[in-house]
Amino acid sequence: MNMDHLNRYINGVKVIESMFLKGIITEEDFIKAESNLARKHCIKPNSIFKLNDLINEAKRVINSSTKKE
């Protein structure tokens, strides 16, 4: 994998992520744009660098808070 392609992919994803968080694009548009960026920059669907739900911070167990009673 060319690191230049990876850097361009990550920069592109950050731009569309900020657009999604601001409400400029919908979730469906975000998914389409991310898939298009991955294809354009030769990021395979099973790549560890590809954006997926496992790296979504809100869903990670390590970031969850638990109360001890």
C-alpha positions, -999 to +999 in steps of 0.1 A: +000+000+000+013+034-009+013+057+021+005+087-001-028+070-011-035+063+026-029+099+036-051+113+008-079+088+018-077+099+055-077+136+046-107+131+023-126+111+050-120+139+076-135+165+052-166+145+045-168+136+082-169+173+092-195+179+065-216+151+080-213+163+116-223+198+105-254+184+088-244+194+052-246+158+040-267+128+051-254+095+065-261+079+031-241+105+013-213+100+038-212+063+032-212+067-006-184+094-005-163+072+019-166+042-004-158+063-034-127+077-017-116+042-007-120+030-043-102+060-057-072+057-034-069+019-037-080+011-001-094-024-001-128-031+017-111-054+043-082-030+050-074-021+086-072+015+075-107+017+061-132+035+081-156+011+099-178+008+130-150-008+151-131+025+152-162+046+161-153+060+195-188+061+208-192+024+205-158+012+218-159-006+251-126+009+262-142+044+261-174+035+280-180+045+315-193+022+342-205+029+376-194+009+406-220+005+433 
